[in-house]
Amino acid sequence: MNQVTNDQIRQNVRSRYKEIALQEVGSGSCCLPASSCHGSADDISSKLGYSSEELTAVPDGANLGLGCGNPQAIAELNPGEVVLDLGSGGGFDCFLASRQVGETGHVIGVDMTPEMVSRARNNAVKGGFTNTDFRLGEIEHLPVPDQTVDVIISNCVINLSPDKQQVFHDAFRVLRPGGRLAVSDAMMTAELPTEIKNDLDVFYSGCISGASSVDELKTMLTQSGFKDVVVESKEESRAFIKDWVPGSKVEDYIASAVIKGVKP
């Protein structure tokens, strides 16, 4: 893709997530336009693997029903760690991570949509979260110094980037030696039909985006320097992915994946 096309993709994604950020609390959302959503944000997130305890532990308006998994379940966070969330949205995963790392830890959320950053900051104040920090920026060019992060999490955001290799390069840069990447993301299990690829709203502002295959993801992570790379498809994700583009059989082409790697 040329740079103009990349920018068009970013603007389309930013516009879509601005719309979501400005919705009223409780209006419900998902990875695609509101007409495609099925149930409230909490209903959607419970299908993604979040517990009822997690859903009630965050301020109203933090959970927007976005994503394709629960990175909290795979990140194995410890007290005192510095956590970075790529595409932090309303702050949902950041607030859950905040509880796990405790007062001695710190959680940074990065999002390229100003309205999302504002919403997350307001949610932090409402919830009394003092160890979270929300920053405006692109995940390809993180506003984070070198080697300052212990764990990177993300929930179905990297696939929205038109330059995923650069995302992994910059993730590697900010991690400390021994730091780890633990994300949930959409993965391609078969070649997408042309009609889905050509629909920008579905392809890039939804969670389908430029989803990569297992081999592509492993190659990108390895090229960025990660070791102990794991990319695993979650077969059970077909149950909610079928609702993303009803009637399209998108669940035959896309799955939620667990993606992990370690910086040596």
Order of alpha helices (4+ residues) and beta strands (2+ residues): alpha-alpha-alpha-alpha-beta-alpha-beta-alpha-beta-beta-alpha-beta-alpha-alpha-alpha-beta-alpha-beta
